[in-house]
Amino acid sequence: MHALFEAHYASSPLATFMDDLSRKEGVFVVRRRSDGEIVGFSTLGVYQFELGGRKAKGLFSGDTIIESAHRGSRTLQQAFAWKLFVEAIKAPLTPQYWLLISKGYKTYLLMARNFPDFHPRRAQANPDMAEMVASYCEAMFPGKLDRDTMLLHFGDDANRLKPDVADITDDMRCDPDIRHFERLNPTWAQGTELPCIARADLKAFFMAIGPFLRKVWRDRTRTRQPVVAAPQGARVSRSA
């Protein structure tokens, strides 16, 4: 997994990678069916926190990588969406959110295109969610959030995407969501992270994530996917 990480990120020492991995509950591993080779992964943390005096649950996505040859596959998204659903039905009355920090536009688009209620979004401010973002950043990354820009700064030696991994071209800037991401995080190439949040409870699931899973399932029945994603060593909760 570290070799895959190193191929996509600059400044990616093994010690830092292992330290970050040790703080997570588990990881989704994407393997090529033909030989079992790891071609992608996404780390996951599950946190309990307080929200307006009520308990809430946050599922935090860490580093997410998939080899370019398999980026058309949705197996990783499917596995993560299913995990959201499983966690939601464990406590259906507990508010649940997806917590995401994004140094590249692709993960931001995954949230923007699949979740009905998220922040930050184009042309629609959400002060309550903005405060929730600030709260989880201060709890998880104390001292790293710039309140003026609402970006996370992890220092000059922070992991950053290599130029050929998620570069934004002029043609891509025609997409309003990509343009919005770059406006919010203009220094993404230097490793700054845009913290985001999306409502991921049962209501959100049936509004948006459920239809996404049905589409993925239809695609799978038509064509056997060359890769498969599965959770590895995931525990169900962690106190923040």
Sequence and secondary structure as in RCSB ss.txt:
>XXXX:A:sequence
MHALFEAHYASSPLATFMDDLSRKEGVFVVRRRSDGEIVGFSTLGVYQFELGGRKAKGLFSGDTIIESAHRGSRT
LQQAFAWKLFVEAIKAPLTPQYWLLISKGYKTYLLMARNFPDFHPRRAQANPDMAEMVASYCEAMFPGKLDRDTM
LLHFGDDANRLKPDVADITDDMRCDPDIRHFERLNPTWAQGTELPCIARADLKAFFMAIGPFLRKVWRDRTRTRQ
PVVAAPQGARVSRSA
>XXXX:A:secstr
 HHHHHHHEES  HHHHHHHHHTSSEEEEEEETTT  EEEEEEEEEEEEEETTEEEEEEEEEEEEE GGGTT  H
HHHHHHHHHHHHHHHSTTS EEEEEEESSHHHHHHHHHH SSEESBTTB  HHHHHHHHHHHHHHSTT EETTTT
EE   TT  EE TTTS   TTGGGSHHHHHHHHH TTGGGT BEEEEEE SHHHIIIIIHHHHHHHHHHHHHS  
SEEEEEES  S  B 
